[in-house]
Amino acid sequence: MASLSVELTELDKGSLSDLGQNLASADPQVRLRAVSAVAEAGSAAAELFPHVLALARADSSLAVRQEAVRAVASIGTGNARQAAAALEELVVAEEGQIRAAAARGLGALRVVESLGLLGRLLADPQMLVREAALSAVGAFGTVGSPELQGVVANLDVPLVRVEAIGTLGKLGPSAAGHAAALVGFLLDSDVRTRVAVADALVRLRSHVLDDVVDRVGELLNHQSDRFRATAAMAMGSLGEAKAGQHKRTLLKMLRENTIGPATLSPAFGAAIGLGRLGGQGEELVRHLASKRPEVRAAICEGLAEMGAEGLHYQARLMECLQDPDERVRVAAARSLNKLRDATAGKLS
């Protein structure tokens, strides 16, 4: 058996030959590991495209087929149209897992001609396929707006609602007319749904009307702390220009002492909201002196929401890595990583 230990950045001819042999192995586990290595290698393994496509079409192992579909998209980036054509063929497979993998691959390639097909998958009878199609349409960003109505229809499907909300936010101005419907889901019993709404509003903030801001503002007075927490996130997501008048309410929520999961507390929601609102770094940092570790952890998370502005507070986050409470240390590390990713590695 040829070794599967290959350098993924620069595959030499010998390594490609070894992978090719393993793709043809009689052992499905060997084939699976080989096709995974090909997927990680990306376009460097482009010459193995025909072999990988053959596995995606007809391998006896469903796991190998799924991974081969992923590899088709990964190694096909150098010829996206060819790879997309292969994946378009696979989205009609009988197995939902294969259709879903093919849909995600089309999202990764972002060939505009594939959008119509992805739109049809938004009505697939299997939810894992719909979820994959929603993710793929979202990957196109505003270019995916022709599939807006198919995305909106999935807001009424609980099993894929979170993905549909996230995709709607990515479609940009064309989705602004549905912002009021999104706000209605801030009363959903599933916290993931409510958080998804808050995240989507970040992308739609420039296009929402004042009545949307008013409806979110009403929820800041909800009788349940959990709903108030996600309302605070959503309010901050609307930005200073639209939601700045609610800043004092969010600052007051930072000081509330409530019982329950820290990530569902008003203080946590307010920290996230203030971070997204922008310009509140000094107010947030001031609360790092709180005696309550859950508040200090929430402040760390809020600073990470500030994007490039948050770089001014990286030293304070570094200090929090030495906090006596593990929750604070974990939040600080997570926030530093998020800032690094959001600022293209500008974190020192």
ZIWO-V137650 format. One record per residue. N is the residue number from 1. SS is DSSP state (2 for helix, 1 for strand, 0 for the rest). PSI is psi in whole degrees, 0 to 359 (none if undefined). D_CENTER is the distance of its C-alpha to the mean C-alpha in whole Angstrom. Layout:
# ZIWO-V137650
N:SS:PSI:D_CENTER
N:SS:PSI:D_CENTER
This chain:
# ZIWO-V137650
1:0:131:39
2:0:150:37
3:0:145:35
4:0:2:31
5:0:101:31
6:0:153:30
7:0:119:29
8:0:346:25
9:0:325:26
10:0:88:29
11:0:123:30
12:0:174:34
13:2:323:36
14:2:317:37
15:2:318:34
16:2:321:33
17:2:318:36
18:2:315:35
19:2:320:32
20:2:319:34
21:2:318:36
22:2:332:33
23:2:335:32
24:0:7:35
25:0:151:36
26:0:344:37
27:0:118:35
28:2:331:32
29:2:324:30
30:2:316:31
31:2:320:30
32:2:314:26
33:2:322:26
34:2:315:28
35:2:330:25
36:2:319:22
37:2:321:24
38:2:316:24
39:2:319:21
40:2:329:20
41:2:333:23
42:2:218:22
43:2:344:24
44:2:340:27
45:2:26:27
46:2:328:28
47:2:347:31
48:2:5:30
49:2:312:28
50:2:323:31
51:2:319:31
52:2:319:28
53:2:323:28
54:2:320:31
55:2:319:29
56:2:327:26
57:2:321:29
58:2:15:31
59:0:148:31
60:0:341:32
61:0:124:29
62:2:323:26
63:2:319:24
64:2:318:26
65:2:315:25
66:2:314:21
67:2:327:21
68:2:325:23
69:2:317:21
70:2:320:18
71:2:325:21
72:2:314:22
73:2:320:19
74:2:312:19
75:2:351:23
76:2:6:23
77:2:333:21
78:2:338:25
79:2:74:26
80:2:323:23
81:2:320:25
82:2:315:27
83:2:320:24
84:2:321:22
85:2:320:26
86:2:318:26
87:2:325:22
88:2:326:24
89:2:326:27
90:2:344:25
91:0:355:23
92:0:10:26
93:0:155:26
94:0:322:28
95:0:128:25
96:2:326:22
97:2:324:20
98:2:318:21
99:2:318:20
100:2:315:17
101:2:320:17
102:2:320:19
103:2:315:16
104:2:323:13
105:2:319:16
106:2:325:17
107:2:323:13
108:2:324:13
109:2:328:17
110:0:48:17
111:0:118:20
112:2:325:21
113:2:346:24
114:2:351:21
115:2:318:20
116:2:319:23
117:2:318:22
118:2:323:19
119:2:322:20
120:2:328:22
121:2:345:20
122:0:348:18
123:0:17:22
124:0:143:22
125:0:339:24
126:0:128:21
127:2:328:18
128:2:331:16
129:2:316:17
130:2:315:16
131:2:317:13
132:2:320:12
133:2:320:14
134:2:315:12
135:2:319:9
136:2:316:12
137:2:319:13
138:2:327:10
139:2:337:10
140:0:347:13
141:2:218:13
142:2:338:16
143:2:336:18
144:2:2:16
145:2:334:18
146:2:340:21
147:2:19:19
148:2:312:19
149:2:325:21
150:2:324:20
151:2:313:16
152:2:321:18
153:2:330:20
154:2:355:18
155:2:336:17
156:2:5:20
157:0:102:19
158:2:323:18
159:2:339:17
160:2:12:14
161:2:317:14
162:2:315:11
163:2:321:9
164:2:319:12
165:2:315:11
166:2:318:8
167:2:319:9
168:2:318:13
169:2:328:11
170:2:345:11
171:0:350:14
172:2:212:16
173:2:326:19
174:2:339:20
175:2:356:18
176:2:328:20
177:2:348:22
178:2:8:20
179:2:322:19
180:2:322:22
181:2:322:21
182:2:317:17
183:2:328:19
184:2:330:21
185:2:358:19
186:2:354:19
187:2:7:22
188:0:145:20
189:0:342:21
190:0:117:17
191:2:330:16
192:2:323:12
193:2:314:13
194:2:319:15
195:2:322:12
196:2:321:10
197:2:313:13
198:2:318:13
199:2:320:10
200:2:324:11
201:2:336:14
202:2:317:13
203:2:334:13
204:2:0:16
205:0:326:18
206:0:351:20
207:0:356:21
208:0:154:22
209:0:165:25
210:2:330:27
211:2:332:27
212:2:317:24
213:2:318:24
214:2:321:27
215:2:321:26
216:2:321:23
217:2:322:26
218:2:324:28
219:2:344:25
220:0:346:26
221:0:15:29
222:0:149:28
223:0:339:30
224:0:127:27
225:2:326:26
226:2:319:22
227:2:325:22
228:2:323:23
229:2:311:21
230:2:332:18
231:2:322:20
232:2:318:20
233:2:314:17
234:2:320:17
235:2:313:20
236:2:327:19
237:2:336:16
238:0:349:19
239:2:163:20
240:2:317:24
241:2:323:25
242:2:325:25
243:2:8:24
244:2:333:26
245:2:348:29
246:2:9:27
247:2:316:27
248:2:323:30
249:2:317:29
250:2:320:26
251:2:322:28
252:2:322:30
253:2:332:27
254:2:332:27
255:0:0:30
256:0:141:30
257:0:103:31
258:0:158:29
259:0:133:29
260:0:182:26
261:0:132:23
262:2:323:22
263:2:358:18
264:2:12:20
265:0:154:23
266:2:323:24
267:2:317:24
268:2:312:20
269:2:320:19
270:2:322:22
271:2:315:20
272:2:314:17
273:2:316:18
274:2:323:21
275:2:318:19
276:2:330:17
277:2:322:20
278:0:150:21
279:0:10:25
280:0:19:25
281:2:315:25
282:2:322:28
283:2:318:28
284:2:312:25
285:2:325:27
286:2:329:30
287:2:0:29
288:2:347:28
289:2:1:32
290:0:145:31
291:0:347:33
292:0:116:30
293:2:330:28
294:2:330:25
295:2:317:25
296:2:320:25
297:2:319:22
298:2:321:21
299:2:318:22
300:2:315:20
301:2:321:17
302:2:320:18
303:2:328:19
304:2:342:16
305:0:356:15
306:0:355:17
307:2:222:16
308:2:328:19
309:2:331:22
310:2:344:20
311:2:334:22
312:2:344:25
313:2:17:25
314:2:328:24
315:2:322:27
316:2:323:27
317:2:323:24
318:2:321:26
319:2:325:28
320:2:344:26
321:0:344:26
322:0:10:29
323:0:143:29
324:0:341:31
325:0:129:29
326:2:326:26
327:2:322:23
328:2:317:24
329:2:317:24
330:2:316:20
331:2:320:19
332:2:316:20
333:2:316:19
334:2:320:16
335:2:321:16
336:2:319:18
337:2:319:15
338:2:318:13
339:2:320:16
340:2:315:16
341:2:321:13
342:2:340:13
343:0:22:17
344:0:43:17
345:0:15:19
346:0:351:21
347:0:129:21
348:0:none:25
